[in-house]
Amino acid sequence: MDHKTSFFKKADIVLAIALLLLGLGSFLLLQNLQKAGDTVTVTVDGSLYGTYPLAEDRTEQIVTPLGSNTLRIEGGRVWISEADCPNHDCVEKGAIAKQGQIILCLPHKLSVTITEQEGGGPDAVSY
């Protein structure tokens, strides 16, 4: 008798699907648990450049000795619309709106972070 053995058994396929669904579910849960921020904090070379309310639409030109970036805040989201850096990774990052999300422009040493305004309560409590 010629018995063909399958490379994958049914249990292997069920396990792979279960792990895939578990990973996808975890990812979606973490995305939904992230809180919306209300402040945009901009730093250049580790120093505070400015803070802006996320609720107020505006365009800021950030000029540093290393180059310039155009910061856009609109509709509760922030993004870099233009930059004169060579790789444009900061422009390609797209818009961010939730606490902890960051846009970096490494050639200009620029960091744009979504934060919560002071007094918004603790992020975590440990005992």
N, CA, C and O atoms as a printed pandas DataFrame, in Angstrom:
     atom_number atom_name residue_name chain_id  residue_number  x_coord  y_coord  z_coord
0              1         N          MET        A               1    0.829   -1.174    0.000
1              2        CA          MET        A               1    0.000    0.000    0.000
2              3         C          MET        A               1    0.880    1.246    0.000
3              4         O          MET        A               1    1.909    1.322    0.670
4              5         N          ASP        A               2    0.436    2.182   -0.758
5              6        CA          ASP        A               2    1.160    3.437   -0.859
6              7         C          ASP        A               2    0.418    4.498   -0.045
7              8         O          ASP        A               2   -0.606    5.022   -0.484
8              9         N          HIS        A               3    0.926    4.804    1.112
9             10        CA          HIS        A               3    0.324    5.837    1.963
10            11         C          HIS        A               3    1.129    7.114    1.819
11            12         O          HIS        A               3    2.322    7.150    2.120
12            13         N          LYS        A               4    0.475    8.145    1.362
13            14        CA          LYS        A               4    1.131    9.447    1.291
14            15         C          LYS        A               4    0.969   10.133    2.640
15            16         O          LYS        A               4   -0.129   10.220    3.188
16            17         N          THR        A               5    2.071   10.607    3.148
17            18        CA          THR        A               5    1.984   11.346    4.401
18            19         C          THR        A               5    2.038   12.828    4.083
19            20         O          THR        A               5    2.895   13.297    3.334
20            21         N          SER        A               6    1.130   13.525    4.653
21            22        CA          SER        A               6    1.043   14.971    4.451
22            23         C          SER        A               6    2.124   15.659    5.274
23            24         O          SER        A               6    2.410   15.261    6.403
24            25         N          PHE        A               7    2.716   16.691    4.698
25            26        CA          PHE        A               7    3.738   17.449    5.408
26            27         C          PHE        A               7    3.136   18.126    6.627
27            28         O          PHE        A               7    3.753   18.161    7.692
28            29         N          PHE        A               8    1.938   18.660    6.473
29            30        CA          PHE        A               8    1.225   19.281    7.586
30            31         C          PHE        A               8    0.056   18.400    7.966
31            32         O          PHE        A               8   -0.690   17.936    7.104
32            33         N          LYS        A               9   -0.099   18.174    9.233
33            34        CA          LYS        A               9   -1.264   17.440    9.722
34            35         C          LYS        A               9   -2.367   18.448   10.029
35            36         O          LYS        A               9   -2.108   19.646   10.135
36            37         N          LYS        A              10   -3.579   17.967   10.170
37            38        CA          LYS        A              10   -4.703   18.857   10.446
38            39         C          LYS        A              10   -4.476   19.664   11.715
39            40         O          LYS        A              10   -4.819   20.845   11.765
40            41         N          ALA        A              11   -3.908   19.050   12.730
41            42        CA          ALA        A              11   -3.659   19.750   13.995
42            43         C          ALA        A              11   -2.663   20.898   13.792
43            44         O          ALA        A              11   -2.797   21.945   14.425
44            45         N          ASP        A              12   -1.669   20.715   12.919
45            46        CA          ASP        A              12   -0.701   21.770   12.642
46            47         C          ASP        A              12   -1.391   22.978   12.002
47            48         O          ASP        A              12   -1.102   24.123   12.351
48            49         N          ILE        A              13   -2.277   22.721   11.092
49            50        CA          ILE        A              13   -2.985   23.799   10.406
50            51         C          ILE        A              13   -3.908   24.536   11.377
51            52         O          ILE        A              13   -3.973   25.765   11.360
52            53         N          VAL        A              14   -4.616   23.792   12.218
53            54        CA          VAL        A              14   -5.503   24.401   13.205
54            55         C          VAL        A              14   -4.684   25.255   14.177
55            56         O          VAL        A              14   -5.094   26.364   14.521
56            57         N          LEU        A              15   -3.540   24.750   14.617
57            58        CA          LEU        A              15   -2.680   25.507   15.531
58            59         C          LEU        A              15   -2.162   26.783   14.866
59            60         O          LEU        A              15   -2.141   27.839   15.500
60            61         N          ALA        A              16   -1.754   26.705   13.630
61            62        CA          ALA        A              16   -1.246   27.881   12.917
62            63         C          ALA        A              16   -2.344   28.939   12.775
63            64         O          ALA        A              16   -2.087   30.126   12.975
64            65         N          ILE        A              17   -3.552   28.522   12.434
65            66        CA          ILE        A              17   -4.667   29.459   12.302
66            67         C          ILE        A              17   -5.009   30.081   13.654
67            68         O          ILE        A              17   -5.273   31.281   13.734
68            69         N          ALA        A              18   -5.006   29.272   14.719
69            70        CA          ALA        A              18   -5.313   29.784   16.053
70            71         C          ALA        A              18   -4.271   30.817   16.486
71            72         O          ALA        A              18   -4.631   31.856   17.039
72            73         N          LEU        A              19   -2.996   30.549   16.243
73            74        CA          LEU        A              19   -1.939   31.505   16.605
74            75         C          LEU        A              19   -2.041   32.783   15.788
75            76         O          LEU        A              19   -1.824   33.873   16.318
76            77         N          LEU        A              20   -2.365   32.667   14.522
77            78        CA          LEU        A              20   -2.542   33.839   13.673
78            79         C          LEU        A              20   -3.696   34.702   14.169
79            80         O          LEU        A              20   -3.565   35.923   14.248
80            81         N          LEU        A              21   -4.820   34.082   14.502
81            82        CA          LEU        A              21   -5.970   34.821   15.018
82            83         C          LEU        A              21   -5.670   35.453   16.377
83            84         O          LEU        A              21   -6.104   36.573   16.647
84            85         N          LEU        A              22   -4.942   34.757   17.222
85            86        CA          LEU        A              22   -4.560   35.297   18.522
86            87         C          LEU        A              22   -3.656   36.517   18.359
87            88         O          LEU        A              22   -3.835   37.520   19.049
88            89         N          GLY        A              23   -2.699   36.434   17.461
89            90        CA          GLY        A              23   -1.810   37.567   17.207
90            91         C          GLY        A              23   -2.557   38.758   16.643
91            92         O          GLY        A              23   -2.334   39.890   17.073
92            93         N          LEU        A              24   -3.433   38.521   15.695
93            94        CA          LEU        A              24   -4.225   39.600   15.096
94            95         C          LEU        A              24   -5.152   40.236   16.132
95            96         O          LEU        A              24   -5.292   41.458   16.181
96            97         N          GLY        A              25   -5.776   39.405   16.952
97            98        CA          GLY        A              25   -6.658   39.918   18.002
98            99         C          GLY        A              25   -5.905   40.767   19.017
99           100         O          GLY        A              25   -6.406   41.802   19.456
100          101         N          SER        A              26   -4.708   40.337   19.389
101          102        CA          SER        A              26   -3.880   41.103   20.324
102          103         C          SER        A              26   -3.491   42.446   19.731
103          104         O          SER        A              26   -3.537   43.468   20.415
104          105         N          PHE        A              27   -3.109   42.447   18.463
105          106        CA          PHE        A              27   -2.741   43.686   17.785
106          107         C          PHE        A              27   -3.912   44.667   17.766
107          108         O          PHE        A              27   -3.744   45.843   18.089
108          109         N          LEU        A              28   -5.090   44.189   17.389
109          110        CA          LEU        A              28   -6.266   45.058   17.335
110          111         C          LEU        A              28   -6.657   45.567   18.715
111          112         O          LEU        A              28   -7.070   46.718   18.854
112          113         N          LEU        A              29   -6.534   44.732   19.729
113          114        CA          LEU        A              29   -6.851   45.143   21.093
114          115         C          LEU        A              29   -5.907   46.249   21.553
115          116         O          LEU        A              29   -6.350   47.240   22.134
116          117         N          LEU        A              30   -4.619   46.086   21.300
117          118        CA          LEU        A              30   -3.659   47.112   21.694
118          119         C          LEU        A              30   -3.887   48.419   20.949
119          120         O          LEU        A              30   -3.708   49.493   21.523
120          121         N          GLN        A              31   -4.270   48.350   19.702
121          122        CA          GLN        A              31   -4.554   49.559   18.936
122          123         C          GLN        A              31   -5.748   50.308   19.513
123          124         O          GLN        A              31   -5.746   51.538   19.560
124          125         N          ASN        A              32   -6.758   49.582   19.948
125          126        CA          ASN        A              32   -7.962   50.213   20.487
126          127         C          ASN        A              32   -7.769   50.725   21.904
127          128         O          ASN        A              32   -8.505   51.612   22.336
128          129         N          LEU        A              33   -6.799   50.192   22.642
129          130        CA          LEU        A              33   -6.554   50.630   24.010
130          131         C          LEU        A              33   -5.721   51.904   24.073
131          132         O          LEU        A              33   -5.679   52.568   25.109
132          133         N          GLN        A              34   -5.063   52.246   22.980
133          134        CA          GLN        A              34   -4.242   53.450   22.959
134          135         C          GLN        A              34   -5.140   54.677   23.032
135          136         O          GLN        A              34   -6.081   54.816   22.251
136          137         N          LYS        A              35   -4.837   55.577   23.990
137          138        CA          LYS        A              35   -5.651   56.767   24.182
138          139         C          LYS        A              35   -5.244   57.868   23.209
139          140         O          LYS        A              35   -4.083   57.978   22.815
140          141         N          ALA        A              36   -6.221   58.672   22.837
141          142        CA          ALA        A              36   -5.932   59.833   21.996
142          143         C          ALA        A              36   -5.208   60.874   22.832
143          144         O          ALA        A              36   -5.538   61.084   23.999
144          145         N          GLY        A              37   -4.233   61.516   22.239
145          146        CA          GLY        A              37   -3.506   62.571   22.927
146          147         C          GLY        A              37   -4.157   63.913   22.655
147          148         O          GLY        A              37   -5.090   64.015   21.858
148          149         N          ASP        A              38   -3.652   64.955   23.333
149          150        CA          ASP        A              38   -4.217   66.280   23.099
150          151         C          ASP        A              38   -3.146   67.338   22.847
151          152         O          ASP        A              38   -3.464   68.502   22.605
152          153         N          THR        A              39   -1.875   66.931   22.903
153          154        CA          THR        A              39   -0.790   67.878   22.735
154          155         C          THR        A              39    0.281   67.303   21.815
155          156         O          THR        A              39    0.587   66.112   21.866
156          157         N          VAL        A              40    0.838   68.156   20.986
157          158        CA          VAL        A              40    1.958   67.782   20.123
158          159         C          VAL        A              40    3.203   68.412   20.731
159          160         O          VAL        A              40    3.260   69.629   20.910
160          161         N          THR        A              41    4.195   67.595   21.047
161          162        CA          THR        A              41    5.444   68.080   21.613
162          163         C          THR        A              41    6.547   67.901   20.581
163          164         O          THR        A              41    6.775   66.794   20.093
164          165         N          VAL        A              42    7.227   68.986   20.251
165          166        CA          VAL        A              42    8.293   68.965   19.254
166          167         C          VAL        A              42    9.615   69.248   19.957
167          168         O          VAL        A              42    9.755   70.241   20.671
168          169         N          THR        A              43   10.587   68.355   19.741
169          170        CA          THR        A              43   11.924   68.579   20.269
170          171         C          THR        A              43   12.924   68.539   19.123
171          172         O          THR        A              43   12.743   67.807   18.150
172          173         N          VAL        A              44   13.973   69.331   19.248
173          174        CA          VAL        A              44   15.066   69.346   18.285
174          175         C          VAL        A              44   16.364   69.133   19.062
175          176         O          VAL        A              44   16.706   69.908   19.955
176          177         N          ASP        A              45   17.065   68.083   18.709
177          178        CA          ASP        A              45   18.329   67.733   19.361
178          179         C          ASP        A              45   18.164   67.612   20.877
179          180         O          ASP        A              45   19.040   68.020   21.640
180          181         N          GLY        A              46   17.029   67.045   21.306
181          182        CA          GLY        A              46   16.761   66.812   22.717
182          183         C          GLY        A              46   16.207   68.002   23.482
183          184         O          GLY        A              46   15.830   67.859   24.645
184          185         N          SER        A              47   16.147   69.167   22.863
185          186        CA          SER        A              47   15.619   70.360   23.528
186          187         C          SER        A              47   14.208   70.660   23.045
187          188         O          SER        A              47   13.898   70.490   21.866
188          189         N          LEU        A              48   13.361   71.102   23.953
189          190        CA          LEU        A              48   11.981   71.427   23.606
190          191         C          LEU        A              48   11.954   72.577   22.606
191          192         O          LEU        A              48   12.517   73.644   22.851
192          193         N          TYR        A              49   11.291   72.344   21.477
193          194        CA          TYR        A              49   11.130   73.382   20.452
194          195         C          TYR        A              49    9.784   74.069   20.608
195          196         O          TYR        A              49    9.676   75.285   20.454
196          197         N          GLY        A              50    8.747   73.275   20.918
197          198        CA          GLY        A              50    7.416   73.847   21.098
198          199         C          GLY        A              50    6.382   72.789   21.405
199          200         O          GLY        A              50    6.579   71.608   21.122
200          201         N          THR        A              51    5.266   73.229   21.993
201          202        CA          THR        A              51    4.111   72.359   22.212
202          203         C          THR        A              51    2.905   73.039   21.594
203          204         O          THR        A              51    2.744   74.256   21.677
204          205         N          TYR        A              52    2.057   72.224   20.972
205          206        CA          TYR        A              52    0.900   72.758   20.257
206          207         C          TYR        A              52   -0.315   71.897   20.582
207          208         O          TYR        A              52   -0.193   70.678   20.705
208          209         N          PRO        A              53   -1.486   72.518   20.722
209          210        CA          PRO        A              53   -2.698   71.721   20.955
210          211         C          PRO        A              53   -3.079   70.944   19.694
211          212         O          PRO        A              53   -3.055   71.477   18.584
212          213         N          LEU        A              54   -3.424   69.698   19.890
213          214        CA          LEU        A              54   -3.790   68.847   18.765
214          215         C          LEU        A              54   -5.155   69.237   18.201
215          216         O          LEU        A              54   -5.465   68.915   17.054
216          217         N          ALA        A              55   -5.962   69.919   18.986
217          218        CA          ALA        A              55   -7.303   70.308   18.552
218          219         C          ALA        A              55   -7.304   71.554   17.677
219          220         O          ALA        A              55   -8.321   71.874   17.062
220          221         N          GLU        A              56   -6.181   72.259   17.612
221          222        CA          GLU        A              56   -6.108   73.507   16.851
222          223         C          GLU        A              56   -5.370   73.286   15.531
223          224         O          GLU        A              56   -4.187   72.948   15.528
224          225         N          ASP        A              57   -6.067   73.478   14.414
225          226        CA          ASP        A              57   -5.441   73.311   13.101
226          227         C          ASP        A              57   -4.412   74.406   12.872
227          228         O          ASP        A              57   -4.689   75.587   13.080
228          229         N          ARG        A              58   -3.211   73.998   12.438
229          230        CA          ARG        A              58   -2.156   74.971   12.189
230          231         C          ARG        A              58   -1.052   74.338   11.358
231          232         O          ARG        A              58   -0.964   73.117   11.228
232          233         N          THR        A              59   -0.220   75.195   10.804
233          234        CA          THR        A              59    0.976   74.775   10.078
234          235         C          THR        A              59    2.158   75.503   10.701
235          236         O          THR        A              59    2.143   76.727   10.828
236          237         N          GLU        A              60    3.178   74.751   11.090
237          238        CA          GLU        A              60    4.373   75.322   11.705
238          239         C          GLU        A              60    5.582   74.981   10.848
239          240         O          GLU        A              60    5.769   73.831   10.450
240          241         N          GLN        A              61    6.386   75.971   10.573
241          242        CA          GLN        A              61    7.650   75.765    9.871
242          243         C          GLN        A              61    8.731   75.621   10.935
243          244         O          GLN        A              61    8.990   76.561   11.686
244          245         N          ILE        A              62    9.358   74.461   11.003
245          246        CA          ILE        A              62   10.391   74.210   12.003
246          247         C          ILE        A              62   11.740   74.318   11.300
247          248         O          ILE        A              62   12.106   73.464   10.493
248          249         N          VAL        A              63   12.463   75.375   11.618
249          250        CA          VAL        A              63   13.756   75.641   10.980
250          251         C          VAL        A              63   14.851   75.456   12.013
251          252         O          VAL        A              63   14.831   76.078   13.075
252          253         N          THR        A              64   15.814   74.590   11.691
253          254        CA          THR        A              64   16.949   74.330   12.566
254          255         C          THR        A              64   18.230   74.494   11.752
255          256         O          THR        A              64   18.166   74.592   10.526
256          257         N          PRO        A              65   19.381   74.527   12.402
257          258        CA          PRO        A              65   20.634   74.595   11.644
258          259         C          PRO        A              65   20.840   73.390   10.714
259          260         O          PRO        A              65   21.614   73.469    9.760
260          261         N          LEU        A              66   20.153   72.284   10.990
261          262        CA          LEU        A              66   20.309   71.078   10.176
262          263         C          LEU        A              66   19.326   71.004    9.013
263          264         O          LEU        A              66   19.510   70.182    8.115
264          265         N          GLY        A              67   18.291   71.836    9.003
265          266        CA          GLY        A              67   17.306   71.815    7.924
266          267         C          GLY        A              67   15.946   72.264    8.411
267          268         O          GLY        A              67   15.792   72.722    9.543
268          269         N          SER        A              68   14.953   72.125    7.530
269          270        CA          SER        A              68   13.611   72.576    7.901
270          271         C          SER        A              68   12.566   71.502    7.601
271          272         O          SER        A              68   12.713   70.695    6.684
272          273         N          ASN        A              69   11.512   71.524    8.407
273          274        CA          ASN        A              69   10.372   70.619    8.269
274          275         C          ASN        A              69    9.103   71.443    8.395
275          276         O          ASN        A              69    9.065   72.433    9.126
276          277         N          THR        A              70    8.068   71.033    7.686
277          278        CA          THR        A              70    6.760   71.673    7.813
278          279         C          THR        A              70    5.844   70.726    8.577
279          280         O          THR        A              70    5.556   69.618    8.123
280          281         N          LEU        A              71    5.391   71.177    9.743
281          282        CA          LEU        A              71    4.524   70.398   10.611
282          283         C          LEU        A              71    3.086   70.833   10.383
283          284         O          LEU        A              71    2.781   72.024   10.435
284          285         N          ARG        A              72    2.190   69.863   10.127
285          286        CA          ARG        A              72    0.764   70.168    9.923
286          287         C          ARG        A              72   -0.050   69.509   11.014
287          288         O          ARG        A              72    0.111   68.321   11.290
288          289         N          ILE        A              73   -0.921   70.280   11.630
289          290        CA          ILE        A              73   -1.888   69.766   12.603
290          291         C          ILE        A              73   -3.262   70.075   12.034
291          292         O          ILE        A              73   -3.599   71.231   11.779
292          293         N          GLU        A              74   -4.042   69.032   11.840
293          294        CA          GLU        A              74   -5.365   69.223   11.242
294          295         C          GLU        A              74   -6.260   68.041   11.607
295          296         O          GLU        A              74   -5.851   66.885   11.500
296          297         N          GLY        A              75   -7.459   68.337   12.030
297          298        CA          GLY        A              75   -8.437   67.291   12.328
298          299         C          GLY        A              75   -8.021   66.358   13.445
299          300         O          GLY        A              75   -8.393   65.185   13.442
300          301         N          GLY        A              76   -7.248   66.863   14.411
301          302        CA          GLY        A              76   -6.824   66.023   15.523
302          303         C          GLY        A              76   -5.674   65.089   15.187
303          304         O          GLY        A              76   -5.396   64.157   15.942
304          305         N          ARG        A              77   -5.007   65.321   14.075
305          306        CA          ARG        A              77   -3.861   64.507   13.659
306          307         C          ARG        A              77   -2.703   65.429   13.315
307          308         O          ARG        A              77   -2.907   66.601   13.001
308          309         N          VAL        A              78   -1.498   64.904   13.374
309          310        CA          VAL        A              78   -0.310   65.697   13.047
310          311         C          VAL        A              78    0.587   64.890   12.118
311          312         O          VAL        A              78    0.672   63.666   12.224
312          313         N          TRP        A              79    1.253   65.588   11.210
313          314        CA          TRP        A              79    2.186   64.943   10.296
314          315         C          TRP        A              79    3.188   65.968    9.781
315          316         O          TRP        A              79    2.981   67.176    9.887
316          317         N          ILE        A              80    4.277   65.455    9.222
317          318        CA          ILE        A              80    5.263   66.301    8.552
318          319         C          ILE        A              80    4.893   66.299    7.078
319          320         O          ILE        A              80    4.933   65.252    6.432
320          321         N          SER        A              81    4.536   67.454    6.540
321          322        CA          SER        A              81    4.102   67.513    5.140
322          323         C          SER        A              81    5.270   67.745    4.182
323          324         O          SER        A              81    5.230   67.301    3.035
324          325         N          GLU        A              82    6.310   68.440    4.651
325          326        CA          GLU        A              82    7.478   68.696    3.810
326          327         C          GLU        A              82    8.733   68.669    4.658
327          328         O          GLU        A              82    8.710   69.040    5.832
328          329         N          ALA        A              83    9.830   68.228    4.058
329          330        CA          ALA        A              83   11.121   68.241    4.745
330          331         C          ALA        A              83   12.224   68.310    3.699
331          332         O          ALA        A              83   12.073   67.802    2.588
332          333         N          ASP        A              84   13.332   68.940    4.064
333          334        CA          ASP        A              84   14.442   69.005    3.118
334          335         C          ASP        A              84   15.557   68.009    3.458
335          336         O          ASP        A              84   16.698   68.169    3.023
336          337         N          CYS        A              85   15.214   66.980    4.240
337          338        CA          CYS        A              85   16.173   65.915    4.535
338          339         C          CYS        A              85   16.255   64.969    3.330
339          340         O          CYS        A              85   15.334   64.932    2.515
340          341         N          PRO        A              86   17.340   64.213    3.213
341          342        CA          PRO        A              86   17.525   63.394    2.021
342          343         C          PRO        A              86   16.593   62.181    1.907
343          344         O          PRO        A              86   16.255   61.781    0.793
344          345         N          ASN        A              87   16.173   61.590    3.024
345          346        CA          ASN        A              87   15.412   60.340    2.931
346          347         C          ASN        A              87   13.896   60.494    3.054
347          348         O          ASN        A              87   13.169   59.597    2.629
348          349         N          HIS        A              88   13.399   61.572    3.608
349          350        CA          HIS        A              88   11.962   61.863    3.760
350          351         C          HIS        A              88   11.184   60.789    4.529
351          352         O          HIS        A              88    9.984   60.623    4.311
352          353         N          ASP        A              89   11.852   60.065    5.421
353          354        CA          ASP        A              89   11.139   59.075    6.235
354          355         C          ASP        A              89   10.075   59.734    7.108
355          356         O          ASP        A              89    9.017   59.150    7.346
356          357         N          CYS        A              90   10.350   60.942    7.585
357          358        CA          CYS        A              90    9.390   61.654    8.437
358          359         C          CYS        A              90    8.120   62.006    7.663
359          360         O          CYS        A              90    7.030   61.994    8.233
360          361         N          VAL        A              91    8.245   62.312    6.394
361          362        CA          VAL        A              91    7.082   62.635    5.559
362          363         C          VAL        A              91    6.295   61.361    5.265
363          364         O          VAL        A              91    5.064   61.364    5.283
364          365         N          GLU        A              92    7.016   60.275    4.994
365          366        CA          GLU        A              92    6.372   59.004    4.658
366          367         C          GLU        A              92    5.710   58.339    5.857
367          368         O          GLU        A              92    4.870   57.458    5.675
368          369         N          LYS        A              93    6.066   58.736    7.081
369          370        CA          LYS        A              93    5.466   58.169    8.294
370          371         C          LYS        A              93    3.955   58.381    8.309
371          372         O          LYS        A              93    3.213   57.521    8.783
372          373         N          GLY        A              94    3.500   59.506    7.802
373          374        CA          GLY        A              94    2.075   59.793    7.793
374          375         C          GLY        A              94    1.621   60.448    9.080
375          376         O          GLY        A              94    2.437   60.927    9.868
376          377         N          ALA        A              95    0.313   60.467    9.289
377          378        CA          ALA        A              95   -0.287   61.170   10.421
378          379         C          ALA        A              95   -0.331   60.301   11.666
379          380         O          ALA        A              95   -0.492   59.083   11.587
380          381         N          ILE        A              96   -0.185   60.953   12.824
381          382        CA          ILE        A              96   -0.321   60.285   14.112
382          383         C          ILE        A              96   -1.319   61.060   14.954
383          384         O          ILE        A              96   -1.505   62.260   14.752
384          385         N          ALA        A              97   -1.976   60.369   15.914
385          386        CA          ALA        A              97   -2.983   61.036   16.737
386          387         C          ALA        A              97   -3.103   60.456   18.139
387          388         O          ALA        A              97   -3.820   61.021   18.965
388          389         N          LYS        A              98   -2.428   59.351   18.437
389          390        CA          LYS        A              98   -2.599   58.701   19.733
390          391         C          LYS        A              98   -1.364   58.873   20.602
391          392         O          LYS        A              98   -0.246   58.995   20.102
392          393         N          GLN        A              99   -1.587   58.879   21.912
393          394        CA          GLN        A              99   -0.508   59.074   22.877
394          395         C          GLN        A              99    0.643   58.110   22.638
395          396         O          GLN        A              99    0.445   56.917   22.408
396          397         N          GLY        A             100    1.846   58.656   22.697
397          398        CA          GLY        A             100    3.028   57.822   22.559
398          399         C          GLY        A             100    3.510   57.648   21.133
399          400         O          GLY        A             100    4.635   57.196   20.922
400          401         N          GLN        A             101    2.702   57.989   20.154
401          402        CA          GLN        A             101    3.146   57.868   18.768
402          403         C          GLN        A             101    4.173   58.964   18.466
403          404         O          GLN        A             101    4.080   60.080   18.978
404          405         N          ILE        A             102    5.144   58.624   17.631
405          406        CA          ILE        A             102    6.265   59.525   17.372
406          407         C          ILE        A             102    6.563   59.590   15.876
407          408         O          ILE        A             102    6.465   58.594   15.159
408          409         N          ILE        A             103    6.927   60.775   15.433
409          410        CA          ILE        A             103    7.505   60.967   14.101
410          411         C          ILE        A             103    8.926   61.460   14.333
411          412         O          ILE        A             103    9.145   62.414   15.079
412          413         N          LEU        A             104    9.888   60.808   13.693
413          414        CA          LEU        A             104   11.285   61.203   13.833
414          415         C          LEU        A             104   11.856   61.634   12.500
415          416         O          LEU        A             104   11.571   61.031   11.466
416          417         N          CYS        A             105   12.660   62.679   12.529
417          418        CA          CYS        A             105   13.476   63.075   11.387
418          419         C          CYS        A             105   14.913   63.042   11.893
419          420         O          CYS        A             105   15.401   64.023   12.455
420          421         N          LEU        A             106   15.581   61.926   11.696
421          422        CA          LEU        A             106   16.915   61.753   12.250
422          423         C          LEU        A             106   17.945   62.723   11.677
423          424         O          LEU        A             106   18.778   63.219   12.436
424          425         N          PRO        A             107   17.930   63.018   10.372
425          426        CA          PRO        A             107   18.923   63.973    9.875
426          427         C          PRO        A             107   18.810   65.361   10.515
427          428         O          PRO        A             107   19.811   66.065   10.651
428          429         N          HIS        A             108   17.592   65.753   10.909
429          430        CA          HIS        A             108   17.386   67.063   11.532
430          431         C          HIS        A             108   17.313   66.985   13.053
431          432         O          HIS        A             108   17.134   68.003   13.722
432          433         N          LYS        A             109   17.453   65.762   13.605
433          434        CA          LYS        A             109   17.358   65.525   15.056
434          435         C          LYS        A             109   16.036   66.048   15.609
435          436         O          LYS        A             109   15.985   66.629   16.693
436          437         N          LEU        A             110   14.970   65.830   14.844
437          438        CA          LEU        A             110   13.629   66.319   15.175
438          439         C          LEU        A             110   12.757   65.167   15.654
439          440         O          LEU        A             110   12.776   64.080   15.078
440          441         N          SER        A             111   11.992   65.416   16.713
441          442        CA          SER        A             111   11.062   64.441   17.252
442          443         C          SER        A             111    9.708   65.108   17.466
443          444         O          SER        A             111    9.624   66.163   18.094
444          445         N          VAL        A             112    8.657   64.496   16.947
445          446        CA          VAL        A             112    7.284   64.979   17.132
446          447         C          VAL        A             112    6.538   63.878   17.875
447          448         O          VAL        A             112    6.422   62.760   17.371
448          449         N          THR        A             113    6.031   64.182   19.070
449          450        CA          THR        A             113    5.399   63.176   19.916
450          451         C          THR        A             113    4.009   63.638   20.329
451          452         O          THR        A             113    3.792   64.814   20.623
452          453         N          ILE        A             114    3.072   62.695   20.346
453          454        CA          ILE        A             114    1.729   62.968   20.869
454          455         C          ILE        A             114    1.760   62.681   22.365
455          456         O          ILE        A             114    2.139   61.592   22.794
456          457         N          THR        A             115    1.357   63.670   23.149
457          458        CA          THR        A             115    1.344   63.519   24.600
458          459         C          THR        A             115   -0.010   63.954   25.144
459          460         O          THR        A             115   -0.866   64.457   24.418
460          461         N          GLU        A             116   -0.173   63.743   26.442
461          462        CA          GLU        A             116   -1.363   64.224   27.137
462          463         C          GLU        A             116   -0.954   65.442   27.929
463          464         O          GLU        A             116    0.136   65.481   28.500
464          465         N          GLN        A             117   -1.809   66.426   27.966
465          466        CA          GLN        A             117   -1.507   67.653   28.695
466          467         C          GLN        A             117   -1.279   67.339   30.169
467          468         O          GLN        A             117   -1.866   66.401   30.708
468          469         N          GLU        A             118   -0.426   68.126   30.816
469          470        CA          GLU        A             118   -0.122   67.918   32.237
470          471         C          GLU        A             118   -1.404   67.839   33.050
471          472         O          GLU        A             118   -2.376   68.547   32.785
472          473         N          GLY        A             119   -1.382   66.960   34.048
473          474        CA          GLY        A             119   -2.538   66.831   34.931
474          475         C          GLY        A             119   -3.587   65.904   34.376
475          476         O          GLY        A             119   -4.706   65.864   34.888
476          477         N          GLY        A             120   -3.255   65.150   33.333
477          478        CA          GLY        A             120   -4.218   64.258   32.718
478          479         C          GLY        A             120   -4.366   62.943   33.447
479          480         O          GLY        A             120   -5.162   62.096   33.042
480          481         N          GLY        A             121   -3.605   62.757   34.526
481          482        CA          GLY        A             121   -3.691   61.516   35.294
482          483         C          GLY        A             121   -2.511   60.626   34.984
483          484         O          GLY        A             121   -1.787   60.844   34.012
484          485         N          PRO        A             122   -2.322   59.615   35.821
485          486        CA          PRO        A             122   -1.172   58.741   35.641
486          487         C          PRO        A             122   -1.342   57.799   34.461
487          488         O          PRO        A             122   -2.453   57.379   34.135
488          489         N          ASP        A             123   -0.214   57.473   33.821
489          490        CA          ASP        A             123   -0.232   56.480   32.750
490          491         C          ASP        A             123   -0.318   55.080   33.336
491          492         O          ASP        A             123   -0.945   54.193   32.757
492          493         N          ALA        A             124    0.322   54.883   34.498
493          494        CA          ALA        A             124    0.324   53.570   35.137
494          495         C          ALA        A             124    0.533   53.774   36.631
495          496         O          ALA        A             124    1.070   54.791   37.070
496          497         N          VAL        A             125    0.098   52.791   37.395
497          498        CA          VAL        A             125    0.270   52.823   38.838
498          499         C          VAL        A             125    0.878   51.504   39.241
499          500         O          VAL        A             125    0.418   50.448   38.807
500          501         N          SER        A             126    1.912   51.549   40.069
501          502        CA          SER        A             126    2.505   50.304   40.567
502          503         C          SER        A             126    2.503   50.350   42.095
503          504         O          SER        A             126    2.571   51.420   42.701
504          505         N          TYR        A             127    2.426   49.193   42.688
505          506        CA          TYR        A             127    2.392   49.075   44.156
506          507         C          TYR        A             127    3.579   48.298   44.628
507          508         O          TYR        A             127    3.740   48.085   45.830
